């Protein structure tokens, strides 16, 4: 299988780990950008390598725009052509609560990580790739947003929802701008995912699923998201760009 290279931000655990693993299993070497090379990162690197692919880990705070060149350089050190960027790194609100009490610190953190970092890394990635070679591999950017980007309001996490809604608009804008360069842009909107981030709210989400809030009556898993991203990165929707893929068990559907 011809090697290709993908970048996954926030790739050391949770959704990012599943994305990195699915990409590796479908033929990508993976550059993982995340805060710390800890035990979680080591496990993810081992999973990529177990799939027969190479991994590079870059310990960065993706909100630091000066770190982005290092991410691209690490990806360029892998043997295959750089083809895919997955903007997965994200943070939730620092405290769930009344949006009338939302702090400036939490708001700025959500915008810095979820939106600002993704925008400028995408900009740098697109400039690095330039126009497509007609004989070259499929090229894509996949932005991981949330069901809260458009369909489901979460007023107790207003800053998170607004940052993801803006990221959704960003996806469409880049899709329009980059089509002429042969770079496809997609948005993946996860619903209720069983990860470390959702663990503190597990009881509430269990009740929501049991009450019929999710038509496919179960939690989502990181693998559900990973498979969707790999399908997109491999050109499974090659005549599509700017589209949002709902990986939420039908949570966005509204019955009356």
N, C-alpha and C positions, 0 to 999 in steps of 0.2 A: 504494500500500500504506500503510495507517494505521501511523504510527510508534508503536513501543513502546520501552521502555528496559530494558536489562539491565545488571547489575553483574557484572563478572568479576574476581575477585581473582587475583593472580598471572597477569595476562593478557598480559604483554608478549612472552612467547615460549613455546615448547613446547606442552603441552596447552592452556594458557590462550590462546595465540594462535589455535590452531585452533578453540577454542570461540568466541572473539570473532568470527572470520571467518564461521563457520557461522551464528551468530546474526545477524550483519549481513546475510548473504545471504538469511535468512528474514524480514527485516523489522525487526530491532531496531537502534536506536541503542545504543551500548555505552559504559559507563563502566568504564575499566580502572584497577584499583588495583594498584600494584606498587611495588617499591622505588625504581627509578631510571628517569627518562626518558632512556634511552640509545638507541643505534642500533636495538636490538631493538624497543624501544617505538615508535620512529618508524616502523619497517616495519609493525608491527601496526596503528597508527593509519591509515597509508596504505592498508592492505588493507581496513579497515572502510570508509574513505571511498570506495575504489574500488568497493565494493558499493553505493554510493549512500546510505550511512547516515552519521550523525554519530558522532564519538568524543570522549570526554573522558578525559584521563589525569590520575590523581591519584597523586603520588609519596608513598607512605606505607609505613610498616612496619605491616602489618595486625595484628601482635602488640601494637601500641600501641593500646589500646582508646580512647584519646582521639582517635585519628585517624578513628574510624568516622563521626562526624558529618560530617566533611569529605567522606568517600566518598558518603554519602547526599546531601549538598548538591550535589556535582558531578553526580550522577545526576539530581537534580531540575532542573538547569539545561538538560537535554536536553528536546526538545519533547514527546515522547510520555510517556504514563503509565508509571511505574515498575512493572514486572510480574515481573521475574525477578532472582534472586540466584544466582550460581554461586560457591560456596565452593571455589575451585580452589587457592588458594595453599597450598603445603606444602613441608616440608623433610624430608630423609631423615636418618638417623643421621649424626652428625659423623664417626664412624669405624665401619666394619664390624668386628665382632670378637666375642669371647666376651662374652655378656651378663653374666657374672660380673664383667667389667671395665667395664661400661657406666658412663659418667660422669654425675654429677648435671647437669653443664652440657648434655650432649646430651639427656638425658631432659627437662629443663625446657624446652629449646628446641623439641623436638618437640611437647610438650603446649601450649606457648604459641602456636605458629603453627598447628599442624594441628587443634587442638581448641578451646582457649580463645578464640582470635580468631574462629573460625567460629561458635561458640556465641553470643557476644555480638553479632556483626554480624547474625546471623540474628534474634536477639531484637529488635534495633533496627529491622531491616528490617520484621519482622512488625508491630511497633507502628506504624511509619510507614504501612504499607498499611491496617491496620484491616480492618473487614468489607468483603466484596466487594460491588460493584455488580452485580446480576444481568445487566445489559446491558453490563458492562465486559469487558475482555480477560481471557484466561486468565492466572492468576498462579501462580508456582512458585518453589521453592528447590531447587537441584540441588547436592548435596554430592559432591565428587570424593574417593573414598576409595581403595581398592586391593584387589587380590586378596588381599593380606595382612591385610585386615580380618577375614576369617573362614575362608577356604578353604585358604590356603597359608601355612604358618608360616615365618618368617624370623628365626631366633634370633640371627643376626648383626646384625639391625636391630630389636632387641626394642622399643625406644622408639617407633620408627616404626610398627610393627605394632600396638602397644597404642593409640597415638593414633588410628590409623585404625579400630580396632575400637570405640573409644569414640565416634568420629564416626558410625559406623554406628548405634549405639544412639541417638545424638543425632538422627539422621535420623528414626528411627521415633517417638521421643518428640515431636518437632516436628510430624510428620505427624499424630499423634493430636490434638495441641493445636490445630493451625491449620486442621484440616478445617472447623471451624465458621466460620472466617473466609474460606473459599474460597481458601486457599493450599495448593497441592499440594506435597508434599515428596518428593524422590527421592534415591537414592544411585546413583552410577555407580562401578563398581569396575573400573578399568583393570588389565590384566595387564602383560605385558612390552611396554613402549612404547619406540620408538626416539626418544629425546630426549637432550638434553644431560646430564640427570641419570643416564641409564643408560649413557652412553658409556664410562665407566671399566670397566664390567662386560660390554662387548659380546662378548668372546670366550667368556666363561662362558655367557652367554645364547644365543649362537649354537649352542653345543654342546647346551644344554638343548633348544632347538627342534628341532635335528637328531635328537636322541634320542627324539623323540616326546612330549616334555613338554607340547607345545601341540597339541591335535588339529587345529586349523586351522593348518597347519605354517608359520607365518611370524611375524615380529614384528608387533605392533600399531603403528599410526601415530597421531599426534595427530588426524588427520582422522577416524579411527574414533571417537574419543571426542567430537570436536566434533559429528559428525552425531547421535550418541546424545543429547547435551545439547540440541541444537536441536530434535530430535523431541519431547523431553519438554517443553521450554519452549513449544512451539507447541501443546501439548495433545494430542499424539499418543496419550497414554495417559490420557485425561481422566477415566476412572472408576477410576483407580489412584492410591494415595498410600502412602508408606512403603515402597515396593518398592526392591529393589536390582537394578540392571541390570548384568550381567556383560559387560564389553567386554574379553574376555581370550582369545578364540579357543578357548574350551572348557577352559581351563587348570584351572578349578575342578572339572571332571568327574573322577571317580576310578574307574578300572577295576580289577577284581579277577579 
